[in-house]
Amino acid sequence: MSSKMQSTILYRFSLNLIDRLANWSANPWRRYSLLVIIFLGGFLIGSSLGMINGVLALMDPVGAFFTLIFLEGLIQLRFFFLRSKKPIILIRVFDVFRIGIVYGLFSEGLKLL
Protein backbone atom coordinates (compact mmCIF):
# COMPACT_ATOMS: atom_id res chain seq x y z
CA MET A 1 0.00 0.00 0.00
CA SER A 2 1.48 3.30 -1.07
CA SER A 3 1.66 6.12 1.44
CA LYS A 4 2.25 8.84 -1.16
CA MET A 5 -0.76 10.91 -2.13
CA GLN A 6 -1.75 11.35 -5.75
CA SER A 7 -0.68 14.64 -7.26
CA THR A 8 -4.12 16.10 -7.86
CA ILE A 9 -4.92 19.77 -8.27
CA LEU A 10 -6.49 19.93 -4.80
CA TYR A 11 -3.44 18.29 -3.19
CA ARG A 12 -1.03 20.69 -4.91
CA PHE A 13 -3.20 23.65 -3.95
CA SER A 14 -3.31 22.60 -0.29
CA LEU A 15 0.49 22.24 -0.21
CA ASN A 16 0.97 25.75 -1.51
CA LEU A 17 -1.74 27.32 0.66
CA ILE A 18 0.42 27.71 3.77
CA ASP A 19 3.32 29.15 1.81
CA ARG A 20 1.01 31.58 0.03
CA LEU A 21 -0.48 32.66 3.37
CA ALA A 22 3.01 33.22 4.79
CA ASN A 23 4.00 35.32 1.77
CA TRP A 24 0.77 37.30 1.90
CA SER A 25 1.19 38.05 5.61
CA ALA A 26 4.76 39.35 5.24
CA ASN A 27 3.25 42.82 5.48
CA PRO A 28 2.75 43.58 9.21
CA TRP A 29 -0.66 45.20 8.70
CA ARG A 30 -1.98 42.18 6.86
CA ARG A 31 -0.56 39.83 9.48
CA TYR A 32 -2.07 41.78 12.38
CA SER A 33 -5.45 42.10 10.67
CA LEU A 34 -5.47 38.35 9.98
CA LEU A 35 -4.59 37.59 13.60
CA VAL A 36 -7.27 39.98 14.90
CA ILE A 37 -9.89 38.32 12.69
CA ILE A 38 -8.79 34.88 13.90
CA PHE A 39 -8.87 36.10 17.53
CA LEU A 40 -12.38 37.48 17.13
CA GLY A 41 -13.54 34.24 15.49
CA GLY A 42 -12.12 32.27 18.42
CA PHE A 43 -13.78 34.69 20.86
CA LEU A 44 -17.11 34.18 19.09
CA ILE A 45 -16.78 30.41 19.28
CA GLY A 46 -15.69 30.52 22.93
CA SER A 47 -18.54 32.76 24.01
CA SER A 48 -21.00 30.65 21.98
CA LEU A 49 -19.80 27.50 23.71
CA GLY A 50 -20.31 29.15 27.08
CA MET A 51 -23.78 30.37 26.19
CA ILE A 52 -24.91 27.05 24.75
CA ASN A 53 -23.70 25.10 27.78
CA GLY A 54 -25.26 27.70 30.09
CA VAL A 55 -28.65 27.62 28.41
CA LEU A 56 -28.90 23.85 28.13
CA ALA A 57 -27.45 23.19 31.62
CA LEU A 58 -27.60 19.48 30.96
CA MET A 59 -24.08 18.41 30.13
CA ASP A 60 -21.72 21.08 31.46
CA PRO A 61 -18.92 18.65 32.43
CA VAL A 62 -19.13 16.86 29.08
CA GLY A 63 -19.00 20.17 27.16
CA ALA A 64 -16.05 21.30 29.25
CA PHE A 65 -14.29 17.99 28.59
CA PHE A 66 -14.71 18.26 24.82
CA THR A 67 -13.57 21.89 24.88
CA LEU A 68 -10.50 20.90 26.86
CA ILE A 69 -9.72 18.05 24.44
CA PHE A 70 -10.07 20.48 21.50
CA LEU A 71 -7.73 23.02 23.12
CA GLU A 72 -5.18 20.32 23.92
CA GLY A 73 -5.39 19.15 20.32
CA LEU A 74 -4.56 22.68 19.17
CA ILE A 75 -1.53 22.68 21.50
CA GLN A 76 -0.35 19.36 20.06
CA LEU A 77 -0.80 20.70 16.52
CA ARG A 78 1.37 23.66 17.49
CA PHE A 79 4.23 21.39 18.51
CA PHE A 80 3.76 19.28 15.38
CA PHE A 81 4.09 22.34 13.14
CA LEU A 82 7.10 23.58 15.12
CA ARG A 83 8.91 20.31 14.39
CA SER A 84 7.90 20.22 10.72
CA LYS A 85 9.47 23.62 9.95
CA LYS A 86 6.26 25.12 8.60
CA PRO A 87 5.98 28.94 8.40
CA ILE A 88 5.55 30.68 11.75
CA ILE A 89 2.25 32.33 10.69
CA LEU A 90 0.43 29.00 10.96
CA ILE A 91 1.62 28.56 14.54
CA ARG A 92 0.53 32.10 15.40
CA VAL A 93 -2.90 31.47 13.88
CA PHE A 94 -3.39 28.41 16.12
CA ASP A 95 -2.16 30.31 19.18
CA VAL A 96 -4.38 33.35 18.60
CA PHE A 97 -7.40 31.14 17.89
CA ARG A 98 -6.81 29.23 21.12
CA ILE A 99 -6.40 32.47 23.10
CA GLY A 100 -9.65 33.79 21.58
CA ILE A 101 -11.55 30.68 22.65
CA VAL A 102 -10.20 30.83 26.20
CA TYR A 103 -10.91 34.58 26.45
CA GLY A 104 -14.49 33.99 25.24
CA LEU A 105 -14.98 31.25 27.83
CA PHE A 106 -13.60 33.46 30.61
CA SER A 107 -15.84 36.38 29.62
CA GLU A 108 -18.87 34.07 29.69
CA GLY A 109 -17.80 32.77 33.09
CA LEU A 110 -17.46 36.30 34.46
CA LYS A 111 -20.98 37.12 33.31
CA LEU A 112 -22.29 34.44 35.67
CA LEU A 113 -20.69 35.97 38.78
C-alpha positions in Angstrom: 0.0 0.0 0.0 1.5 3.3 -1.1 1.7 6.1 1.4 2.2 8.8 -1.2 -0.8 10.9 -2.1 -1.8 11.3 -5.7 -0.7 14.6 -7.3 -4.1 16.1 -7.9 -4.9 19.8 -8.3 -6.5 19.9 -4.8 -3.4 18.3 -3.2 -1.0 20.7 -4.9 -3.2 23.7 -4.0 -3.3 22.6 -0.3 0.5 22.2 -0.2 1.0 25.8 -1.5 -1.7 27.3 0.7 0.4 27.7 3.8 3.3 29.2 1.8 1.0 31.6 0.0 -0.5 32.7 3.4 3.0 33.2 4.8 4.0 35.3 1.8 0.8 37.3 1.9 1.2 38.0 5.6 4.8 39.3 5.2 3.2 42.8 5.5 2.8 43.6 9.2 -0.7 45.2 8.7 -2.0 42.2 6.9 -0.6 39.8 9.5 -2.1 41.8 12.4 -5.4 42.1 10.7 -5.5 38.4 10.0 -4.6 37.6 13.6 -7.3 40.0 14.9 -9.9 38.3 12.7 -8.8 34.9 13.9 -8.9 36.1 17.5 -12.4 37.5 17.1 -13.5 34.2 15.5 -12.1 32.3 18.4 -13.8 34.7 20.9 -17.1 34.2 19.1 -16.8 30.4 19.3 -15.7 30.5 22.9 -18.5 32.8 24.0 -21.0 30.7 22.0 -19.8 27.5 23.7 -20.3 29.1 27.1 -23.8 30.4 26.2 -24.9 27.0 24.8 -23.7 25.1 27.8 -25.3 27.7 30.1 -28.6 27.6 28.4 -28.9 23.9 28.1 -27.5 23.2 31.6 -27.6 19.5 31.0 -24.1 18.4 30.1 -21.7 21.1 31.5 -18.9 18.6 32.4 -19.1 16.9 29.1 -19.0 20.2 27.2 -16.0 21.3 29.2 -14.3 18.0 28.6 -14.7 18.3 24.8 -13.6 21.9 24.9 -10.5 20.9 26.9 -9.7 18.1 24.4 -10.1 20.5 21.5 -7.7 23.0 23.1 -5.2 20.3 23.9 -5.4 19.2 20.3 -4.6 22.7 19.2 -1.5 22.7 21.5 -0.3 19.4 20.1 -0.8 20.7 16.5 1.4 23.7 17.5 4.2 21.4 18.5 3.8 19.3 15.4 4.1 22.3 13.1 7.1 23.6 15.1 8.9 20.3 14.4 7.9 20.2 10.7 9.5 23.6 9.9 6.3 25.1 8.6 6.0 28.9 8.4 5.5 30.7 11.8 2.3 32.3 10.7 0.4 29.0 11.0 1.6 28.6 14.5 0.5 32.1 15.4 -2.9 31.5 13.9 -3.4 28.4 16.1 -2.2 30.3 19.2 -4.4 33.3 18.6 -7.4 31.1 17.9 -6.8 29.2 21.1 -6.4 32.5 23.1 -9.6 33.8 21.6 -11.5 30.7 22.6 -10.2 30.8 26.2 -10.9 34.6 26.4 -14.5 34.0 25.2 -15.0 31.2 27.8 -13.6 33.5 30.6 -15.8 36.4 29.6 -18.9 34.1 29.7 -17.8 32.8 33.1 -17.5 36.3 34.5 -21.0 37.1 33.3 -22.3 34.4 35.7 -20.7 36.0 38.8 
